[in-house]
Amino acid sequence: MNFLRGVMGGQSAGPQHTEAETIQKLCDRVASSTLLDDRRNAVRALKSLSKKYRLEVGIQAMEHLIHVLQTDRSDSEIIAYALDTLYNIISNDEEEEVEENSTKQSEDLGSQFTEIFIKQPENVTLLLSLLEEFDFHVRWPGVRLLTSLLKQLGPPVQQIILVSPMGVSRLMDLLADSREIIRNDGVLLLQALTRGNGAIQKIVAFENAFERLLDIITEEGNSDGGIVVEDCLILLQNLLKNNNSNQNFFKEGSYIQRMKPWFEVGDENSGWSAQKVTNLHLMLQLVRVLVSPTNPPGATSSCQKAMFQCGLLQQLCTILMATGIPADILTETINTVSEVIRGCQVNQDYFASVNAPSNPPRPAIVVLLMSMVNERQPFVLRCAVLYCFQCFLYKNQKGQGEIVATLLPSTIDATGNSVSAGQLLCGGLFSTDSLSNWCAAVALAHALQGNATQKEQLLRVQLATSIGNPPVSLLQQCTNILSQGSKIQTRVGLLMLLCTWLSNCPIAVTHFLHNSANVPFLTGQIAENLGEEEQLVQGLCALLLGISIYFNDNSLENYMKEKLKQLIEKRIGKENFIEKLGFISKHELYSRASQKPQPNFPSPEYMIFDHEFTKLVKELEGVITKAIYKSSEEDKKEEEVKKTLEQHDNIVTHYKNMIREQDLQLEELKQQVSTLKCQNEQLQTAVTQQASQIQQHKDQYNLLKVQLGKDNHHQGSHGDGTQVNGIQPEEISRLREEVEELKSQQGLLQSQLAEKDSLIENLKSSQVSAGNAQASAAASPRDSEQVVELKQELTALKSQLNSQSLEMTRLQAENRELLQKAEALAKSAPVEGESENVATAKTTDVEGRLSALLQETKELKNEIKALSEEKTAIKMQLDSSNSTIAILQMEKDKLDIEVTDSKKEQDDLLVLLADQDQKILSLKSKLKTLGHPVEEEDESGDQDDDDDETDDGDKDQDI
């Protein structure tokens, strides 16, 4: 506070004395006034003065304003004035707009006042509690004030909010506010809160921030939205960048799938506003955050797979091949696709299959390479294409083989209708543009990175330099261009290509040394004392010569390891050679290139080193230094050690293979043992079951022997009465009697059915011959009685049939038992008969009887089968009779209805006749009273008619 007062006193243009007194009086009124209106008016006056007299109001009124926030929370208006005043004191926004040439002390006022405010952490907690108020005039100034505090002193304010109970959760509620201005400022507040604090980022993410932010982006129209979408995307980047936990949560929550609609940009004529370009740029950066090469490999790989599965990569490739896309969006899209496919085989394979919408269609890789080697394209776009090509080939031996194959003679299109990736790379490698030379050389080096097979294949490439001259190899052409003294950028690119090509490939080293001009050229370049610009080329030449020594297999007598080292020592000197080799890693652009895989250069002059090449230098620099200083004896010892190690490795490999084979054999034997154990258990179970069955057969045979002995003792020669396995011949005779009885019952039932059929026929004929309704009505009682009797008889027949079927089922079961017993006896008797000679005759007798029994059971089966067929026929006859009875019953019901109707008509006629007779009698009586003579004949005639009608009625009744 004293420091701030000193600053105020030292200002050259301070406020007038009257203004200072006014501020003091207002502060006194805020502190001492008992009326709320007075305090409110005083705070409002301080607010109006706070912008112009920021320092004075801040020094004198801050403590009173904080006290107002603590004591007058019931009045939203005074709270709003106090929050606005504090915001004007702390925020630098207004000052930056009005006074651009303000002193450093006045610029630091915001941070100084912020430090005073947060000196008491309770003040921040008080501000957080005010944000719970729904009143707009309290909540919105509170959000702005807290945002300003975070902008001024972020880390200390973040720490206070982090330890405050439910502090972050209260701020997350701002995203759900229905008032857009509060929600939008809440997004800005969370931006400042999450910047650089991993703990708060995790809390915000687990408070469902991803869901809410993505909903806001969707509501605002995705990439077509306004600045709110931009703010949400910046907040998402804060939450995800360098935060592995949040990245995993984002992926596991299936939020990557919700990013796909962002890149549905529509047709090319829809227009690209500046805000849309900004939004889409941030969206692409957010995708890159999830698949950045600096992330853990596992997390990056899972995100890459998710982007392919949900179609996000396909959508990006659509933008990549579309027309009318702004250059900066296209460049960022290429960089994004690069990192989505980097090191992911599935995504790389898909990218290789993408074709540009041209006629004829061309692969996307070819179209991109055409842009890379075109010097008229923007520099950043060419860098992006190179990065895309590098990412496509990263850990992709299949893709490397496809690129190299386009250079081989067997795959080159002789018609020249289409251009291949290899042809474009060769064209760029030997063009007059140094940047194209460098890009093509680096791209071709990535096609060889870590792939010895393709390094050997590339040696087959032959180039036609001019008409009439024989073709030369690609390796020779590269060295020829080096010796011609081209631009530094071109020579650096070619040297990086040669170093990558020759490393870990003794065959390529042999081809390189086979040209007698290469080694003198390298030694001459290294030995010269050139300027600083040429030092890098000297270092790369030293590296290439060192690779030729270290990976030399001594197949060329003139260029063996020892001779090359002697040459270096004579013409260059070992110390000088090592010093020149160190120029590479000491170069200022070396460290920049080694940081990130992406070739990000401010201008083409800085495009010197490749990221993967810096790794190669770091790997080989030490081993080459050791190889140069080693003597011939040490080399021999090293070679002997290498041979010994190789022998040991071969022995170890041999034993490893033996152990692996033995392990496989052991696994097979274990499986065989387990299978044999199972089979053994099954066989033991089967043996046990067979033993129990044999024991049962023995017991049955012993019982049969005992029973046969008893029969022979008691019955003598009466063989027919012998009991066979508990079955008496009387049972068979009883079964025969029952079968005969069933046959007789069946005949009786058939005769009864014939009688019923004749009765039914008579009923049908009687019904048909019925002449009128009266006769049918008279016969209906008798028909109904007969129908009832028929139904009763049918029920009785059905019950008899059911009992008969049950009886037949029982007989069949008994027959089956007889058969089973007979077969068991037939099986068991011979086994025991062989062991005892005494029972041979008896078993023979038993077998004969069993055969007789079997014959009888067969006959019974046939009879039962015939009975079942007759039973089926009887059932069919019963069904037909039932249907006939049902038809007769329906006809009877119809006749009953007709009779009832005729009776009603007769009754009505009788009533009418009675009424008519009564009227006639009354008329006759009136005529008599009037003196008119009445004829008796009419009366008698009427009487006769009545008598006739009566007689007719009696006859009808009799009928």
PALO-990463 format. One record per residue (C-alpha): x, z, y; residue in three letters. Coordinates in steps of 0.02 Angstrom, whole numbers, padded with zeros to 5 digits, always signed. Layout:
REM residues N
XZYALA ...
This chain:
REM residues 959
+00000+00000+00000MET +00141+00041+00122ASN +00222-00125+00078PHE +00063-00217+00121LEU +00047-00124+00284ARG +00225-00176+00325GLY +00181-00355+00287VAL +00033-00341+00403MET +00139-00267+00541GLY +00270-00403+00520GLY +00147-00546+00538GLN +00174-00649+00693SER -00009-00694+00712ALA -00103-00536+00666GLY -00285-00499+00711PRO -00337-00433+00878GLN -00348-00247+00904HIS -00536-00255+00917THR -00553-00339+00746GLU -00446-00207+00664ALA -00552-00072+00742GLU -00709-00161+00684THR -00646-00168+00504ILE -00601+00017+00513GLN -00774+00062+00579LYS -00858-00040+00443LEU -00754+00047+00311CYS -00801+00216+00384ASP -00984+00169+00381ARG -00970+00115+00198VAL -00885+00278+00156ALA -00991+00400+00257SER -01164+00326+00284SER -01304+00406+00185THR -01427+00263+00206LEU -01414+00121+00082LEU -01463-00007+00213ASP -01319+00045+00326ASP -01194+00033+00184ARG -01264-00135+00132ARG -01250-00205+00310ASN -01072-00140+00324ALA -01020-00222+00159VAL -01102-00385+00214ARG -01002-00379+00376ALA -00841-00349+00278LEU -00881-00499+00171LYS -00896-00610+00325SER -00727-00547+00389LEU -00636-00554+00221SER -00594-00739+00225LYS -00516-00740+00398LYS -00440-00565+00394TYR -00399-00557+00211ARG -00251-00439+00223LEU -00334-00310+00336GLU -00496-00305+00238VAL -00400-00292+00076GLY -00292-00148+00138ILE -00430-00045+00215GLN -00587-00089+00115ALA -00534-00114-00067MET -00549+00069-00113GLU -00720+00083-00030HIS -00782-00076-00113LEU -00732-00011-00285ILE -00823+00151-00245HIS -00979+00050-00200VAL -00970-00037-00369LEU -00966+00134-00453GLN -01103+00223-00354THR -01228+00090-00296ASP -01259-00006-00457ARG -01446+00012-00435SER -01444-00105-00284ASP -01397-00280-00338SER -01378-00345-00160GLU -01240-00225-00107ILE -01153-00252-00274ILE -01156-00440-00244ALA -01082-00418-00069TYR -00945-00304-00135ALA -00898-00425-00276LEU -00893-00573-00156ASP -00782-00476-00037THR -00661-00429-00175LEU -00658-00610-00233TYR -00613-00670-00057ASN -00474-00540-00049ILE -00396-00580-00218ILE -00424-00767-00235SER -00301-00891-00162ASN -00418-01041-00172ASP -00479-01038+00006GLU -00307-01002+00078GLU -00230-01146-00016GLU -00359-01265+00053GLU -00347-01207+00234VAL -00166-01157+00260GLU -00042-01266+00168GLU +00109-01201+00264ASN +00076-01015+00238SER +00224-00901+00203THR +00271-00839+00031LYS +00212-00663+00075GLN +00036-00723+00114SER +00036-00830-00045GLU +00077-00676-00147ASP -00067-00576-00071LEU -00180-00621-00216GLY -00062-00557-00349SER -00023-00401-00245GLN -00206-00357-00221PHE -00237-00395-00405THR -00099-00273-00451GLU -00180-00139-00342ILE -00351-00173-00421PHE -00292-00165-00602ILE -00179-00015-00572LYS -00331+00084-00626GLN -00390+00001-00789PRO -00560+00081-00761GLU -00589-00047-00624ASN -00579-00191-00748VAL -00690-00096-00869THR -00814-00069-00727LEU -00812-00255-00691LEU -00845-00293-00875LEU -00995-00177-00874SER -01064-00264-00720LEU -01061-00428-00814LEU -01195-00358-00929GLU -01318-00364-00783GLU -01433-00515-00797PHE -01459-00527-00610ASP -01382-00690-00550PHE -01317-00612-00388HIS -01217-00485-00487VAL -01163-00581-00640ARG -01099-00739-00558TRP -00986-00652-00427PRO -00922-00540-00566GLY -00873-00691-00671VAL -00783-00771-00523ARG -00691-00609-00481LEU -00632-00580-00660LEU -00576-00762-00672THR -00475-00741-00513SER -00394-00582-00581LEU -00343-00675-00739LEU -00270-00819-00640LYS -00167-00700-00532GLN -00100-00581-00666LEU -00154-00646-00835GLY -00059-00543-00964PRO -00096-00368-00893PRO -00280-00408-00866VAL -00289-00483-01042GLN -00216-00323-01114GLN -00343-00214-01022ILE -00488-00323-01085ILE -00416-00324-01260LEU -00414-00134-01275VAL -00583-00116-01189SER -00724-00083-01314PRO -00826-00242-01339MET -00735-00319-01192GLY -00714-00493-01265VAL -00888-00490-01343SER -00966-00459-01172ARG -00878-00610-01103LEU -00934-00717-01250MET -01115-00683-01203ASP -01087-00787-01047LEU -01088-00945-01153LEU -01266-00908-01205ALA -01330-00887-01026ASP -01471-01008-00987SER -01407-01032-00808ARG -01282-01174-00815GLU -01175-01116-00669ILE -01143-00948-00754ILE -01113-01032-00921ARG -00992-01158-00845ASN -00897-01025-00749ASP -00896-00923-00910GLY -00803-01066-00993VAL -00674-01062-00852LEU -00659-00873-00873LEU -00627-00891-01060LEU -00496-01024-01022GLN -00398-00901-00917ALA -00429-00760-01041LEU -00367-00854-01196THR -00214-00935-01116ARG -00059-00878-01210GLY -00138-00730-01302ASN -00156-00756-01489GLY -00251-00594-01521ALA -00387-00635-01394ILE -00393-00813-01460GLN -00433-00749-01635LYS -00568-00630-01570ILE -00649-00767-01467VAL -00645-00887-01615ALA -00726-00761-01732PHE -00859-00726-01600GLU -00931-00898-01644ASN -00847-00985-01497ALA -00820-01148-01592PHE -01005-01166-01631GLU -01059-01130-01452ARG -00930-01244-01371LEU -00969-01389-01487LEU -01155-01365-01451ASP -01119-01374-01264ILE -01016-01532-01286ILE -01156-01611-01386THR -01288-01560-01259GLU -01185-01633-01117GLU -01166-01802-01203GLY -00997-01791-01292ASN -00871-01907-01209SER -01001-01967-01084ASP -01024-01790-01018GLY -00961-01719-00855GLY -00827-01595-00809ILE -00911-01461-00917VAL -00857-01559-01071VAL -00681-01564-01002GLU -00680-01374-00977ASP -00746-01345-01154CYS -00611-01458-01228LEU -00474-01367-01133ILE -00542-01201-01199LEU -00543-01271-01377LEU -00362-01324-01356GLN -00317-01148-01298ASN -00399-01076-01454LEU -00319-01197-01578LEU -00147-01240-01512LYS -00009-01148-01607ASN -00139-01033-01687ASN -00138-01062-01875ASN -00276-00936-01908SER -00397-01020-01789ASN -00351-01192-01854GLN -00391-01138-02031ASN -00554-01058-01972PHE -00599-01219-01881PHE -00568-01323-02037LYS -00656-01203-02156GLU -00806-01196-02040GLY -00831-01384-02060SER -00808-01409-01873TYR -00694-01560-01900ILE -00846-01657-01960GLN -00931-01623-01794ARG -00790-01710-01700MET -00832-01881-01771LYS -00975-01921-01647PRO -00854-01895-01504TRP -00767-02059-01541PHE -00922-02168-01555GLU -00882-02253-01391VAL -01009-02395-01408GLY -00984-02573-01351ASP -00848-02630-01234GLU -00969-02663-01091ASN -01032-02485-01078SER -00905-02444-00943GLY -00764-02317-00934TRP -00781-02189-00795SER -00633-02081-00747ALA -00719-01928-00820GLN -00752-02017-00985LYS -00570-02068-00998VAL -00518-01888-00964THR -00640-01819-01093ASN -00588-01941-01228LEU -00405-01908-01191HIS -00433-01721-01217LEU -00532-01753-01376MET -00388-01855-01448LEU -00267-01718-01399GLN -00377-01591-01489LEU -00367-01694-01648VAL -00178-01699-01629ARG -00173-01510-01611VAL -00248-01495-01785LEU -00124-01616-01867VAL +00031-01583-01763SER +00196-01599-01858PRO +00243-01427-01793THR +00099-01346-01889ASN +00127-01277-02065PRO +00129-01424-02188PRO -00014-01353-02293GLY -00130-01331-02144ALA -00089-01505-02077THR -00118-01586-02246SER -00288-01504-02270SER -00345-01557-02096CYS -00285-01735-02129GLN -00386-01744-02290LYS -00540-01673-02204ALA -00526-01804-02066MET -00520-01943-02194PHE -00665-01874-02296GLN -00781-01855-02146CYS -00741-02029-02078GLY -00647-01971-01923LEU -00493-02075-01966LEU -00602-02228-01992GLN -00681-02201-01822GLN -00511-02187-01739LEU -00454-02348-01822CYS -00611-02432-01755THR -00560-02383-01578ILE -00383-02440-01617LEU -00441-02616-01660MET -00578-02628-01527ALA -00567-02729-01368THR -00593-02668-01191GLY -00514-02498-01222ILE -00414-02428-01074PRO -00226-02431-01099ALA -00198-02244-01091ASP -00341-02212-01214ILE -00272-02344-01331LEU -00098-02267-01322THR -00163-02092-01358GLU -00271-02160-01500THR -00117-02239-01580ILE -00024-02073-01566ASN -00173-01981-01640THR -00190-02101-01788VAL -00002-02083-01814SER -00011-01896-01839GLU -00171-01905-01942VAL -00084-02018-02070ILE +00091-01942-02061ARG +00146-01884-02234GLY -00030-01902-02309CYS -00031-02034-02446GLN -00219-02059-02447VAL -00228-02085-02260ASN -00076-02199-02262GLN -00154-02307-02397ASP -00314-02321-02297TYR -00219-02368-02140PHE -00127-02504-02236ALA -00296-02579-02283SER -00363-02586-02104VAL -00380-02762-02034ASN -00399-02817-01856ALA -00559-02913-01812PRO -00469-03079-01789SER -00486-03250-01870ASN -00405-03248-01993PRO -00402-03057-02013PRO -00231-02979-01994ARG -00173-02807-02051PRO -00176-02676-01915ALA +00010-02641-01946ILE +00054-02822-01907VAL -00050-02821-01748VAL +00033-02660-01690LEU +00208-02725-01727LEU +00169-02881-01625MET +00138-02765-01477SER +00296-02667-01511MET +00412-02818-01505VAL +00322-02894-01356ASN +00420-02851-01200GLU +00269-02881-01089ARG +00175-02732-01163GLN +00181-02563-01075PRO +00327-02454-01123PHE +00220-02304-01177VAL +00116-02418-01287LEU +00271-02486-01374ARG +00333-02309-01403CYS +00164-02261-01477ALA +00167-02410-01596VAL +00342-02364-01653LEU +00284-02184-01684TYR +00135-02250-01783CYS +00248-02358-01891PHE +00365-02212-01921GLN +00221-02098-01972CYS +00153-02233-02087PHE +00319-02239-02180LEU +00352-02051-02178TYR +00362-01993-02360LYS +00276-02154-02410ASN +00386-02247-02535GLN +00243-02362-02577LYS +00227-02417-02396GLY +00416-02434-02380GLN +00417-02550-02530GLY +00276-02655-02456GLU +00369-02676-02291ILE +00534-02723-02373VAL +00444-02841-02492ALA +00386-02945-02343THR +00569-02986-02309LEU +00614-03038-02485LEU +00621-03226-02526PRO +00489-03216-02662SER +00355-03148-02545THR +00383-03248-02385ILE +00239-03365-02344ASP +00314-03540-02349ALA +00169-03618-02255THR +00200-03512-02102GLY +00014-03487-02072ASN +00030-03297-02061SER +00164-03183-01996VAL +00218-03030-02094SER +00281-02860-02041ALA +00456-02902-02102GLY +00464-03062-02003GLN +00410-02971-01846LEU +00544-02838-01873LEU +00678-02969-01898CYS +00618-03062-01745GLY +00627-02904-01642GLY +00795-02859-01715LEU +00876-03019-01653PHE +00778-03051-01493SER +00852-03050-01319THR +00756-02892-01269ASP +00865-02739-01301SER +00713-02624-01315LEU +00639-02736-01450SER +00808-02733-01539ASN +00811-02543-01536TRP +00629-02522-01591CYS +00645-02648-01733ALA +00808-02570-01794ALA +00733-02395-01795VAL +00574-02458-01880ALA +00675-02544-02015LEU +00781-02388-02037ALA +00623-02289-02072HIS +00577-02415-02207ALA +00741-02363-02293LEU +00736-02177-02258GLN +00766-02079-02419GLY +00731-02231-02530ASN +00885-02294-02622ALA +00784-02428-02712THR +00731-02513-02550GLN +00909-02501-02482LYS +00967-02603-02630GLU +00820-02723-02614GLN +00858-02756-02431LEU +01030-02820-02480LEU +00942-02972-02554ARG +00871-03027-02386VAL +00946-03190-02326GLN +00927-03259-02150LEU +00941-03440-02092ALA +01039-03429-01930THR +01044-03614-01886SER +01009-03784-01962ILE +01147-03845-02075GLY +01233-03677-02095ASN +01215-03576-02254PRO +01105-03421-02244PRO +01184-03253-02215VAL +01128-03083-02272SER +01036-02965-02157LEU +01179-02841-02171LEU +01305-02972-02116GLN +01196-03029-01972GLN +01183-02852-01906CYS +01373-02833-01905THR +01390-03003-01823ASN +01279-02950-01679ILE +01379-02790-01661LEU +01541-02886-01645SER +01467-02998-01510GLN +01464-02856-01385GLY +01279-02846-01342SER +01192-02711-01239LYS +01223-02529-01279ILE +01042-02499-01330GLN +01049-02644-01452THR +01214-02587-01528ARG +01153-02407-01544VAL +00997-02465-01634GLY +01096-02576-01755LEU +01223-02438-01789LEU +01084-02314-01828MET +01008-02443-01947LEU +01175-02471-02035LEU +01211-02284-02050CYS +01040-02254-02126THR +01059-02403-02241TRP +01232-02357-02308LEU +01203-02170-02328SER +01174-02117-02509ASN +01191-02298-02566CYS +01364-02343-02638PRO +01307-02522-02674ILE +01267-02552-02490ALA +01436-02476-02443VAL +01521-02599-02560THR +01428-02745-02483HIS +01475-02685-02309PHE +01659-02665-02353LEU +01661-02832-02442HIS +01661-02916-02272ASN +01843-02902-02219SER +01801-02906-02034ALA +01694-02748-02031ASN +01826-02613-02053VAL +01946-02686-01922PRO +01802-02698-01800PHE +01754-02515-01825LEU +01932-02452-01812THR +01960-02556-01656GLY +01802-02487-01573GLN +01850-02307-01616ILE +02032-02323-01562ALA +01998-02394-01389GLU +01986-02282-01237ASN +01825-02337-01157LEU +01711-02264-01024GLY +01577-02132-01048GLU +01444-02261-01084GLU +01542-02326-01233GLU +01580-02154-01305GLN +01414-02147-01395LEU +01449-02317-01477VAL +01621-02252-01529GLN +01543-02098-01606GLY +01417-02204-01704LEU +01557-02319-01764CYS +01653-02165-01823ALA +01498-02104-01915LEU +01475-02274-01999LEU +01658-02278-02053LEU +01645-02099-02116GLY +01491-02145-02219ILE +01588-02291-02291SER +01722-02167-02348ILE +01609-02026-02409TYR +01491-02137-02511PHE +01628-02255-02571ASN +01632-02278-02760ASP +01808-02356-02754ASN +01746-02518-02829SER +01847-02621-02703LEU +02033-02601-02724GLU +02077-02640-02543ASN +01949-02517-02472TYR +01962-02365-02581MET +01936-02194-02504LYS +02120-02153-02493GLU +02167-02318-02411LYS +02029-02302-02282LEU +02086-02125-02237LYS +02264-02187-02221GLN +02203-02324-02107LEU +02113-02197-01997ILE +02266-02087-01989GLU +02380-02233-01939LYS +02269-02322-01812ARG +02157-02184-01744ILE +02218-02015-01796GLY +02113-01887-01887LYS +02090-01773-01737GLU +02042-01919-01627ASN +01920-01981-01760PHE +01835-01810-01773ILE +01827-01798-01584GLU +01742-01968-01572LYS +01623-01917-01711LEU +01573-01765-01609GLY +01518-01874-01462PHE +01351-01902-01550ILE +01290-01723-01560SER +01360-01682-01388LYS +01259-01818-01303HIS +01126-01754-01183GLU +00988-01861-01263LEU +01032-01803-01439TYR +00953-01630-01418SER +00796-01704-01338ARG +00769-01824-01484ALA +00798-01687-01613SER +00654-01579-01550GLN +00500-01684-01594LYS +00468-01832-01709PRO +00372-01926-01574GLN +00481-02045-01472PRO +00430-01983-01300ASN +00543-02052-01166PHE +00515-02062-00977PRO +00592-02236-00966SER +00675-02365-01081PRO +00851-02309-01030GLU +00824-02142-01116TYR +00774-02224-01279MET +00936-02197-01374ILE +00913-02079-01522PHE +00784-02069-01660ASP +00724-01902-01725HIS +00757-01940-01909GLU +00930-02005-01866PHE +00975-01840-01783THR +00936-01756-01949LYS +01051-01877-02037LEU +01192-01842-01913VAL +01171-01656-01935LYS +01180-01678-02123GLU +01331-01793-02130LEU +01441-01736-01986GLU +01514-01586-02079GLY +01539-01673-02248VAL +01625-01822-02166ILE +01743-01706-02072THR +01791-01621-02235LYS +01812-01788-02322ALA +01932-01851-02186ILE +02045-01699-02195TYR +02054-01696-02383LYS +02215-01758-02463SER +02223-01878-02607SER +02259-01736-02727GLU +02108-01643-02663GLU +02006-01801-02681ASP +02064-01818-02859LYS +02025-01636-02892LYS +01856-01659-02809GLU +01823-01813-02914GLU +01874-01718-03069GLU +01762-01575-03017VAL +01623-01698-02984LYS +01649-01776-03154LYS +01653-01605-03233THR +01497-01556-03139LEU +01416-01717-03192GLU +01462-01682-03371GLN +01396-01506-03355HIS +01241-01575-03273ASP +01221-01699-03414ASN +01244-01561-03541ILE +01123-01449-03449VAL +01000-01593-03434THR +01021-01630-03619HIS +00987-01449-03665TYR +00842-01443-03543LYS +00768-01594-03628ASN +00797-01515-03798MET +00717-01354-03740ILE +00572-01452-03667ARG +00550-01545-03832GLU +00562-01384-03930GLN +00434-01305-03816ASP +00317-01450-03850LEU +00349-01434-04036GLN +00317-01248-04028LEU +00154-01279-03937GLU +00103-01405-04070GLU +00151-01286-04210LEU +00055-01145-04127LYS -00096-01255-04117GLN -00076-01304-04299GLN -00058-01121-04350VAL -00214-01075-04254SER -00307-01220-04335THR -00248-01170-04508LEU -00299-00990-04475LYS -00473-01047-04431CYS -00481-01156-04586GLN -00417-01012-04693ASN -00551-00897-04625GLU -00683-01027-04660GLN -00620-01053-04837LEU -00614-00866-04870GLN -00792-00852-04810THR -00843-00996-04924ALA -00751-00916-05073VAL -00839-00751-05041THR -01007-00837-05035GLN -00971-00933-05195GLN -00913-00774-05282ALA -01076-00688-05233SER -01175-00838-05295GLN -01081-00837-05460ILE -01116-00653-05479GLN -01300-00684-05448GLN -01300-00822-05579HIS -01214-00706-05702LYS -01345-00571-05672ASP -01485-00696-05695GLN -01405-00760-05854TYR -01384-00585-05924ASN -01565-00547-05883LEU -01618-00710-05966LEU -01517-00666-06122LYS -01600-00497-06132VAL -01772-00573-06110GLN -01737-00707-06243LEU -01676-00573-06363GLY -01834-00472-06339LYS -01944-00625-06368ASP -01852-00670-06528ASN -01870-00492-06589HIS -02054-00472-06551HIS -02125-00645-06578GLN -02012-00719-06710GLY -02043-00903-06728SER -02178-00913-06595HIS -02073-01015-06477GLY -02218-01059-06366ASP -02239-00879-06311GLY -02061-00859-06255THR -02037-00801-06077GLN -01923-00913-05978VAL -01851-00829-05826ASN -02008-00724-05802GLY -02134-00870-05823ILE -02267-00862-05961GLN -02352-01015-06038PRO -02518-00929-06005GLU -02487-00956-05820GLU -02472-01142-05848ILE -02635-01147-05946SER -02718-01046-05809ARG -02658-01169-05681LEU -02730-01311-05784ARG -02898-01224-05794GLU -02897-01198-05606GLU -02859-01382-05581VAL -03005-01430-05695GLU -03118-01312-05601GLU -03065-01389-05436LEU -03102-01560-05507LYS -03278-01505-05557SER -03305-01429-05385GLN -03248-01591-05307GLN -03375-01689-05411GLY -03512-01570-05361LEU -03466-01589-05178LEU -03467-01777-05195GLN -03642-01774-05272SER -03702-01660-05132GLN -03630-01780-05005LEU -03720-01925-05089ALA -03884-01831-05078GLU -03855-01793-04895LYS -03813-01975-04862ASP -03977-02030-04943SER -04070-01901-04842LEU -03989-01964-04683ILE -04037-02142-04726GLU -04218-02088-04754ASN -04218-02002-04585LEU -04151-02158-04502LYS -04286-02266-04583SER -04422-02141-04538SER -04362-02140-04357GLN -04357-02328-04346VAL -04531-02345-04424SER -04607-02220-04304ALA -04736-02321-04208GLY -04776-02214-04058ASN -04729-02057-03968ALA -04867-01950-04047GLN -04806-01984-04223ALA -04627-01946-04173SER -04682-01786-04088ALA -04777-01733-04244ALA -04626-01766-04356ALA -04498-01683-04243SER -04517-01504-04308PRO -04484-01562-04485ARG -04332-01665-04427ASP -04260-01518-04334SER -04279-01409-04487GLU -04192-01539-04593GLN -04053-01557-04464VAL -04026-01369-04464VAL -04019-01370-04653GLU -03895-01513-04648LEU -03785-01419-04526LYS -03787-01265-04635GLN -03744-01366-04788GLU -03603-01453-04692LEU -03534-01284-04639THR -03539-01225-04817ALA -03451-01383-04874LEU -03317-01361-04742LYS -03287-01180-04796SER -03276-01235-04977GLN -03152-01371-04928LEU -03046-01246-04830ASN -03043-01125-04976SER -03002-01269-05092GLN -02859-01325-04979SER -02791-01147-04974LEU -02801-01139-05162GLU -02709-01305-05176MET -02575-01244-05055THR -02552-01087-05159ARG -02538-01192-05318LEU -02408-01302-05235GLN -02306-01150-05184ALA -02314-01082-05362GLU -02260-01251-05426ASN -02111-01253-05308ARG -02060-01079-05366GLU -02073-01138-05546LEU -01963-01286-05508LEU -01832-01179-05418GLN -01825-01055-05559LYS -01813-01191-05687ALA -01671-01278-05595GLU -01577-01113-05571ALA -01595-01079-05756LEU -01536-01253-05798ALA -01379-01229-05690LYS -01334-01054-05748SER -01366-01073-05932ALA -01225-01198-05971PRO -01092-01096-05879VAL -01121-00941-05980GLU -01157-01043-06136GLY -00977-01100-06140GLU -00912-00921-06135SER -01018-00853-06278GLU -01045-00950-06437ASN -01181-00836-06500VAL -01312-00889-06368ALA -01286-01076-06390THR -01439-01106-06497ALA -01550-01000-06386LYS -01497-01090-06228THR -01533-01257-06311THR -01708-01197-06353ASP -01729-01136-06175VAL -01673-01303-06106GLU -01803-01392-06210GLY -01938-01277-06151ARG -01881-01298-05973LEU -01890-01487-05988SER -02067-01469-06055ALA -02111-01356-05910LEU -02037-01480-05788LEU -02141-01618-05865GLN -02297-01514-05850GLU -02258-01470-05669THR -02237-01655-05632LYS -02408-01689-05706GLU -02481-01547-05603LEU -02402-01621-05449LYS -02482-01787-05484ASN -02651-01706-05511GLU -02631-01606-05351ILE -02585-01765-05259LYS -02742-01850-05326ALA -02846-01699-05274LEU -02772-01704-05100SER -02816-01889-05086GLU -02995-01852-05143GLU -03001-01709-05018LYS -02949-01828-04879THR -03085-01951-04931ALA -03213-01810-04931ILE -03158-01758-04758LYS -03181-01936-04697MET -03357-01941-04771GLN -03397-01775-04689LEU -03336-01841-04522ASP -03445-01995-04538SER -03597-01887-04585SER -03563-01774-04437ASN -03560-01924-04322SER -03723-01987-04398THR -03804-01817-04374ILE -03745-01814-04194ALA -03825-01985-04164ILE -03988-01928-04245LEU -03987-01770-04141GLN -03970-01874-03982MET -04114-01986-04034GLU -04219-01832-04078LYS -04185-01760-03904ASP -04244-01922-03825LYS -04404-01919-03931LEU -04437-01738-03884ASP -04425-01784-03701ILE -04546-01930-03724GLU -04671-01819-03819VAL -04664-01689-03683THR -04699-01822-03551ASP -04849-01890-03652SER -04920-01715-03671LYS -04912-01690-03484LYS -05003-01855-03455GLU -05139-01807-03581GLN -05164-01639-03498ASP -05182-01724-03329ASP -05313-01845-03399LEU -05413-01705-03478LEU -05415-01612-03313VAL -05478-01769-03224LEU -05613-01797-03356LEU -05671-01618-03342ALA -05685-01635-03155ASP -05783-01796-03173GLN -05906-01719-03297ASP -05932-01573-03182GLN -05970-01689-03037LYS -06094-01790-03146ILE -06185-01632-03198LEU -06197-01574-03019SER -06265-01743-02965LEU -06395-01741-03105LYS -06452-01570-03057SER -06471-01626-02875LYS -06573-01777-02931LEU -06687-01666-03031LYS -06715-01552-02885THR -06756-01700-02775LEU -06885-01761-02903GLY -06793-01913-02963HIS -06808-01945-03150PRO -06647-01932-03249VAL -06622-02030-03410GLU -06574-01927-03559GLU -06492-02073-03644GLU -06354-02075-03517ASP -06332-01893-03544GLU -06333-01912-03730SER -06219-02062-03712GLY -06102-01959-03614ASP -06113-01824-03742GLN -06074-01949-03878ASP -05927-02010-03779ASP -05866-01835-03761ASP -05887-01808-03946ASP -05791-01967-03982ASP -05650-01913-03869GLU -05647-01743-03952THR -05638-01821-04123ASP -05500-01935-04068ASP -05404-01785-04002GLY -05424-01694-04167ASP -05362-01843-04262LYS -05211-01855-04151ASP -05178-01673-04180GLN -05187-01697-04368ASP -05068-01840-04361ILE 
